[in-house]
């Protein structure tokens, strides 16, 4: 499996590099009228928006190990607080009919100054060029990656409750600094693609010349209600470290119901001091349904996650690699207006030790929450 992933990673690397070079050359050589001319009635315009996720949470159960890849693993039992998990403000300026610029900043309770104040960081900053190819657009700068933002996260629909499994377990970032080409193969938008080259550091500054290559192919069927996707990325660093990801997604969504299954496998080469590899694997199953149209919905999700399916007895690991984890969340979504959601929910993460010698029984993290999410859009 490891050799296959290495070969696949090299193929992705070369194919995406060639494709992006062709796209950039096409962009440079495109008829300037695509970008310079506007319809007679076009006027440059601003658009503004924002997103806020606010919780009141109480940690009902947990242990004193305080380690893991999920939120609240490092939170003490009986701790309770009001918390901002996300505050985003963004702006978009439409320069021309086919050219726009997007900028957004974010703050949350995980990034604070030495005095404890929340700090803002740049979440998005990119220029968007539409119609570079037919039915496509090119984004240059800090933009969303195709890892889960195009299909899995929209079908899940509850980023306000929890990240997708890929994001939650640190297997891929939502943004990266680079160039992305995304679009559809035909006017009916039945089949689409996304290709990206980036630093592989998310919103952080690059520290070496390593690069990450992303590729996604997806299809929409049954009136665009059924969505399928295959995705892969390859991240290499000059220190002989690399990560290869393979992911599949199937989802269904209509006006009253949504459901999806996301499966991810990653191979991390030379990321530990003993130079051995680790192989994270995860499966996520989720659904939501309308109870009262425009007012009330219910949602539920279950994830299985193993941070190393190639676990070796007796080897020294970071503590989270000793455990298989199960994540469960469910709740109610009340909408007094469409932009405001009030969601009582339960958040649970359980642990099973894989060691045959020295195994411990770790208590599950159980958190009760009331989440308020609002979106600053018309």
N, C-alpha and C positions, 0 to 999 in steps of 0.2 A: 504493500500500500504506500509506503514511504517513497519508494522509487517511482511509482506511478505519479505521485503528487509532485515530485521534483521535476519529472519530465513535463508534466502538465504546466507547472509554474514557468519553466523556460519557454514553452510554447506560447503561453499567455503573454509573457514578457515581450517576446519578439513580435508577435502578431499585433498587440496593442500599440507597441512603439511604431511599427510601420503604418498602422491605421491612423494614428494621431498625426504623424508627419504628413500623410496624404491630406488629412482634414485641414491642417494648418496651411499647407500649400494651396489647397482649394480656397481657403479663406482669403489668403493674400491675393490670389489671382481672380477672385470673384468679380463679376461686373459691379463696379462701384455704385451703380444705380440701385442695387438691392438695398444698400445701406444709406445712401445719401438722399434718395428721393422719398418724399412722403406724399400721401394723398392730400389733395387740396384742403381738406377739412381737418387734417392732423394738427394738433397743438401739443407741444411738450407738456408733460404733466407730472405731478408728484402723487405718490401713494404712500400711506403710512399704516402701520399695524403693530400689534404687540400680542404677547401671550404671557399669562401668569398662572402658575400652579402653586397653590397655597394649601398646606396640610395642617391639621391638628392631629398629632399622633401620640399614641401611648404604647410602649413596648410591654406587652403582657407577659411574654416569656422569652428566655434566652439563657446563655451560659456566660462564662467569663473567659472564653478563648479569644473572643473579639477579633476574629480573622475570617475573611471570606471575600468573594467577588460580588456579593449582593449588598444593597443598601441595608442598613440596620444591623449587619453582622457585628459591627464594632460599637453598637449602641448598648448601654447598660440596661438590664431589666428594670422595669418600673420607671424608666425615664420617659418624660412626656414634654411636648413643646409644640409651639406653632413654628412652622418652617416654610421657607420659600424653596421649592425644588427647581423652579425656573421663573425667571423674569426676562423677557425678551422685548426689545423695541427695535423696529426696523423701518427702513424707508426704501422706496424704489422710485427712480426717476426715469421717465421714458423720453430719451433724447430724440428718437426718430421712430418711425413705424416699426422698424426691425432691430432697434438697439435700445437696451435699457441697462441700468446699473442698480445693483442691490447691495444694501449695507444693513447689518444688524449687530447689536451688542446684547450680551447676556450676563446676568448675575444669578448666583444661587448660594445656598448655605455651605457649599463645599469649598468655595473660594473666598477667603477673607484676608484682611490685612492683619498685621500684628496686634492691632487694637480691637479686632473682632468685627470690623465693618465689612460688609459684602463688597466685592470688587467686580467691576464690569470687565469683560474681555470681548474681543472681536469674534463674533460667531459667523458672520457672512460678510464678504466684501468682494463682489465680482461684477464683471461686465458680461452681458448676455447678448449674443448675436443670433437672431432668428433667421431661418431660411438659408443658412450657409450651404446645406444640402436641402433637397426637397423633403419636407416633413421633418426637419431636424433643427436643432439649435446648438450653439457652442457657448460654453461658459468658461471664462478665464478669471482665475482668482480663487478666493476661499469660498467654496460652494458645497452644497450637499453632495455626498457620495452616492453611488448607486447601490450601496451595500444593503440598505433596507428602506430608504426613504421613498422609493418609487412605488413599491408594491406592498411589502409586508407591513410596514408601519401604518399606511392608510387603511388597510383592511382591518388590522387590529383595532385601530381607531381610538385607543386609550393610552397614548403616550403620557397623558396627564396622570395615569395610574402607575404605569411602569414602562420602561424601555422594552423594545423587542429583545429576544433572548441573545441575539448577536451583540447588541449594544450593552445590555445588562451585564453580560459576562466578560466584557472587555475584548471581544473577538473582532471588533471592527468599529470604526469611528463614523459619526454622522456627517462630519465635514472634513475637507482636506484642501490644501492649497495646491492648485494645479490647473489642468485643462480637462474639461469634460465635453464629449460629444454625445448627445442623446436625441432620440427621435423615434419615428416609426418608418416602416418599410413601404407603407402605402397609405392612401387617403383614409381608408376605413379604420386605421389604427388597430388592426387585428394583431399585428406582430410589431414589436419594438425592440430597441437595443439601447444600451448605455456603455460607453467606453471612457475611461479616465486614466490619466497619469498624474500622480501627486507626490508630495513629499512623504506621505504616510505617517504624519505626525498629528493629524487632526488640526486643532486650532493652535498647536504649539509651534515654536520656531524650529526649523530643521537644524540638526546638530552634526549631520554628515551628508554625504552625497547619495545615500540610499534613496530608492524610489519605490513607489507602490503602483501596481498596474491593476486596474479593475475592469471587469467585463460582465455584462448582463444581457441575456436574451429572454424576452417574455412574450406571452400570447394572451389575448383576451377573446373569450368565446361567449356564446349564449347571450348576445346583446351586451357584451363587455361585463357581464356579471361574474363569469368564471375567469380567474386569472392564474396563470402558471408562469413560473420563472426558474431559470437555472442561472447561477451566479458563481463567479470565481474571482479571486484576487491573489496577487503574488507580491510580497514585500521582501526586498532584499536590502541588506546593509553591507558595507564594505568590510565588516569584521567577520565574514562568513556566517552571519546570522540570517535566517530567512523564515518567512511564514507563508504558507499556502492554504487558502481557504476554498472549500467547495460548499455550496449551499443550494438547496431546492426549496421552492415555496409553491403551495397551491392554496388559493383562496376563493371564496364566494361572497358576494355582497349585493344586496338589493335594498329597497326602501325600508324593509322591516327586519332584515336578518343579515348577519355577517359571520363568517367562520373562516379559519385558516389553519394550515399546518406548515411549520417551518422546521427544516432539518439542516443542521450545520456540522461540518467536520473541518478541523484545522490541524495542520502539522506545523509545529514550531521547532526549527532546527537550531541547535547550539545556543539556546536561550538560558541554559543553566550552567553553573560553574563546572559540573562534571561533564559538560558537552553532550550529554544525552538529550534526546528529543522528547517532547511531550505532545500528546494528541488530544486536544479538547474535542468533545462531542456533545451536541445538545439537540433536543426535540421540543418544540413548543406547539401546543394545541389551544386554540381560543375560539370564543364565540360571543356574540352579543345579539340581543333581540329587543325590538320595540314592544313595550307593554301598553303604553298610551301614546298615540302619535303626537310628536312634537313636545311631549312633556316627560315621559318616563321610559327608561331603558334598563335592561339588566345585562351584566357582562360577567364572564368567567374565563379563567386561563389556568392551564397546567403546563409546567416545564419539567423536563428531566435534563440534568446536566452532570457530566463527568469531566473534570478538568484534565484528566489523562487516562485515556482508554488503554494505553500501553504501560500502565502502572506496574512497577517492579517491586516485589516484596524486599524489604531491607534497604532500599535506596533512600537517601535523605532528600526530602522534598520541602518546598514551601508548604505550610500547613494546609492550605486549601486543596492541595492535590491529593490529600489522603481521603477525601470524602466524595461520595456521590451525593448530589443535591436534588431535591424536589421542591419546586416553587409552585404555590397556589395563590391565586387572588380571585375574589369575586365581590360584586357589589351592585349597587343601584345608582343610576344616573338620573337625577332630577333636573329638569331644564325649565326654570321659570320664564326665560327667554332663550332664543337659540344660541346666543353668545355666552351664556352663563350656565355652568354645570356644577351642581352640588352632589357629591358622591360619597356616601358612607361605604367603606370597603374594609376588607380584611386582607392582610398581607402575611403570608406564611412561607418560610423556607426551612426545609428539614435536611438532616445530614445522616449519611450512613458511612461508617468508617470501612475502608477497603483492606486495612491491614489484618493479617492473620495473627500477628503477635503485637501486643501493645495497643490493640484497638480500644477506643474509648467511645462511650455513649454520649454523643453530643446532643444537647437539648435543642429543639427547633426554635427559630426566631419567629415570634408571633407578634404582629403589630396591628392594632386597631386604628383606623384613620377616618377622618372626614376630610375629603379633598374638595377644594373649590378651584375650578379652572374657568378663566374667562379670556375671551379673545377680542382684541381691539380691532374689529372689522365691522363694516356696515351690515 
